[in-house]
């Protein structure tokens, strides 16, 4: 990453630093699961999507139809 200090439209100073970016926590776990256990990740994704859809259906149950 490079940072410039500008004064009167002129660069007066420049600084550089390396930035390490890595995945942590749940994101890292899901990423590793997707890479190493594709079938499990796929089934888990489908189960979460179905559960979310069912939950939303329960919350907005009033109308009875999709629209």
Secondary structure, DSSP 8 states (H G I E B T S, - for coil): -EEEEEETTEEEEEEE--------HHHHHHHHHHHH-HHHHHHHHHHHHHHHHHHHHHHTGGG-S--
